Amino acid sequence: VQSHPKGKGPSIGVIGSGKGAELAFSMASFLPNIAAVVSIHGRGCNTTTALRGGSFILPGLPFNLDKISAMDSGVYDVTEALEDPLDPAYRESHIPLEKANAHFLFIVGEDDRHWKSSVYVDIAVKHLTEHGKTNFTLLSYPNAGHRIDPPYSAFFSVSLDPVLGVRVLGGGQLKAHAVAQIESWKKILELLHLHLG
């Protein structure tokens, strides 16, 4: 990315959503020159599968399939499916955010029914704070759901989970979700301009 002709360099900004946010966190924690990270409903731990890079391996926080419930409509509720990231058994899945020099922008919908985004971001913020870090901003939107995409993107209260391959709840209410898209997009652009020039 640094050598791409359209890149201004030397710093890089990364935007990730869900698993992509976990990868963005990992890039900021293990790679140089990451100056800004936007996390949309990301978690401060690696989930599902192991992440390998250079000399490190982060095991994946597993799913507990017994905690998935099917609704009459054929849509699945996976809100509780991930194991507890605070369980000491899964400590190694935590991404060492404290190693990052990047500024983090955490974006969550408080009515996210796909993950417990608010809980996961609170864990990440607490972790950074305990390490004396102030390099983060949290945007938390009441009644917004899982996919806070760019402004005027379609609203999906149900979506296909790429890992499980089934339709799952996304949560959120249309108007509140649209407001979250518009407001968070402005903040994303501000962050990137501030930290990347």
N, C-alpha and C positions, 0 to 999 in steps of 0.2 A: 504494500500500500504506500509506503514511504517513497518508493521509486516511481510510482505512477505519475505520468506527466501532468495530470490534473490535481495531484496532491500538492498542498502548500508546504507541508512538513515543517519542522521535523516531528511535531506532535500529531497525534491521531485521536480522533473521537470515535467512540463505538456506541451504537444503539442496539439494544437487544430486548426481545420480548420472550418471556417464559424461559425455555431452555436456552434461547439466544442470549438472554440476560445473564444466565449462569456462565456462558462462554465469555461474554463481555467482562464479567467480574474476574474470571480466570486470566484473561488477557491482561487486565490492569494489574493483577496481583503478581504475575510471573514474567511479563514482557516489558521492556523499556518503552518510553515515549508515548504511553497512553495517557492523555491529559484529561479526557472527559469520558464518562460512561453514563449513558441513559439506560435505566432499567425499568421496563414496563412489566409489572407484576412478576419480577424476578425473585429468586430466593438466594440467600447468601451461602447456599450449600449446593453441591453437585448432586443431581438426582438421576435416578433410573439406571444409567450405565456408568462405568468407570471412565474418567477423563485422564488421558495420558499425554504428557508433554515433557520432552527433555528428561530431566531426572525425577519428575514427580508423577505420582498416580493419586488421583482423588477418587475413592470408591463412590458409587452412586447410592444416595439415600433411596432405599427400595419402596416399592408400592406394597401395600397390604391389600390384596384382592378381596379379602373378607370384609373390608370396609367400604366396598363399592355397592351401591344399591341401585336397582332398576326401578324406574317409575312406570306407571301404567302406559304412558305415551311411548315407551321404548327408549327414552332418554335416560342416561345414567348420571347419578350423582357421585362424583369422585372427590368431593371436598375433603373428606377425611382419609383418602387413600394413601397418602404419603406417610411413612413412619415419622415419629416425633424427632425433629432434628436436634432437640435438646437432650435426647437419650444418649448417655455416654457411649453406648455401643456404636453410634453413628458419628462420633466426634470427627473422625478422619474425613468425612464427606464435606466438612466446612471449608469454604474457600477462604484463604487468609487475606481478607480484605484490608487488614491493617498494613500489609506490605505495599499496597498501592499508593501512588502519588497522585492519582487521578482525582478529579472532583466527581462525585456520584450524584446523579439525580434519580431518586427513587419515585416512581409513579405507580400508584395503586388505586383500584376501585374498591371501596369498602363493602360493596355487595358482590364481590367476586365469588362465584359459586364453583369455579373450576379448581382454584387453590385457595388456601387461606392466606391470601397475599398480604393483608394487613399484619397478620401474625408473623409471617416470614420477614417482612421488611422491618418490623419492630425488633426482631432478633438481630438482623444485620446492623441496624442503627445502634442498638445497645452494644454490640460487639465493637463497632468503631469507636463509640464513646468510651468504653472501658479501656481502649488502647490510646486514649488521648487525642483521637482524630476528630476534626470538625469539618472535614472535606466532603460534606454531603448536604443535600437538600431533599426534603421529603414532601411530595405532593400527594395528598390523600383525598379522594373524592367520594363524598357520600352518594349512595345509590348508583354509582358507576359499577359496571361489571368487569369481566375478565379482559376482553380485547379492547384496549384503549389505543386505537389506531389513529392515523393522521385525521385531521378535521374532514367532516362530511363523508367519511367511510361508512359503509353499511353497518348497522347495529345487529349483532347476532346474540340472542339470549341463549342459543344452543349452537354448538360447533362440533366439528369432528376432532377428536383427540388423536394426534398423529402417532402416539405411542400405543394406545390401547385399541385404536381403530374403531371406536364406537362414538356415537353422538353423546355429548355431555353438556351439562348445564354451564352456562357462562355467567348468568346473573345480570343484574343491572336494570335500570329503567331508562327508556329511550331518551327523554329530555336531559336527565342528569348525566347520562353517558355522553351525549353530544356535547354538553358543556365541558366535560372532562377532556374530550378530544380537542376542542378548540383552545381551552386554557393551557393544557399541558403542552400543546404544540408550540405555543408562544414561548413557554419556559424552556423547551428543548432548544429552540433556535437561540435564545438568549445565552444559554449555557455554552453552546458550541461557539458562538461568536466571542464570548468572554474568554474561553480557555484555548481556542484555536486561532483566534485572530481574524 
